[in-house]
């Protein structure tokens, strides 16, 4: 049984996701609630992860030069479950 599993935790930021995508060539990753608990929430594809990282990069909104940051956000029900588990 493999112990070093490449999993994505629900609160991972773009840097952590990029790091995992760079180290592992899997097409699907397990999505866990946290590194400590490792409760399986589901799975997420490499394409979805790549897209979320791309969307989290700063973008220029208009001529004023203000940057917009778009973040990968969990569904409200999943976020609520994670919050409840931490209590």
N, C-alpha and C positions, 0 to 999 in steps of 0.2 A: 504494500500500500504506500502510495506516495504521500509524504508529509509536507513538503514545500509546495503548496498549491497556490497558483497565481490567482488570487481572488481580489475583487474590487469591493471596498467597503463603501457603504451608502453615503458617507460624508467625505469621500475622497475629493481632493481638489485637482485641478487640471495638471499640475506638476506631477502629482503622484500617479495619475492615470497615464500621462505621457511616459513616465519611467517604466511602468508595468508593460505598456504596449511596446516599448523599445526592447525590453528584456525577453519577452515571450511572444511567440508567433501564433498563439491559439486564435481560433476564430470566434470562440464564445468563452466568457468568463463567468464564474459564479459571483453573484452579488450578495454580500453578507451585511449584516447590520452594523458590526464593528469588528475591529481587529481582535479585541479582547473576547467578545462573545462568540463570534463566528456563526451566528444563526443565519441559515440560508434564506434569503428573501426571494431569490429567483436567479435569472441569468441575464446577461447583457452581451450583445455582439460587439465584436471589434469595430464594426462600422458605426454603431451607435456611440461607442466610446470616442472614436475619432471625431465624430460629428460634435459631440458635447465639448471636447477640447477645443475644436475649431471655433465653436460658437462662444466659448468663454474668452477668446482673445479680444483685446480692445479693438473697437471699430470707430471710425470717424463718422459722427452723425450728420454733420452739415458743415457749411462753410465756416462756422464759428470755431471749429477745431475742437469742440468738446467730444471727448471719447465716451462711448457707451460700452459698458461691460455686460455681456449677456452670460448668465450662469446656468449651469445644468441644475435643475431644481427637481427634487423628488415630489411625487404625487402627495397631496395633503394627507391621505389616509396612511401612507407608509411613514411619512414624517411624524404623524401623531403616534403611530405604533412604536417608533424608535424612541420618541420622547418618553412614552409611558414605560418602556422597558428600562430606561436609565434611572428611573426613580426608585 
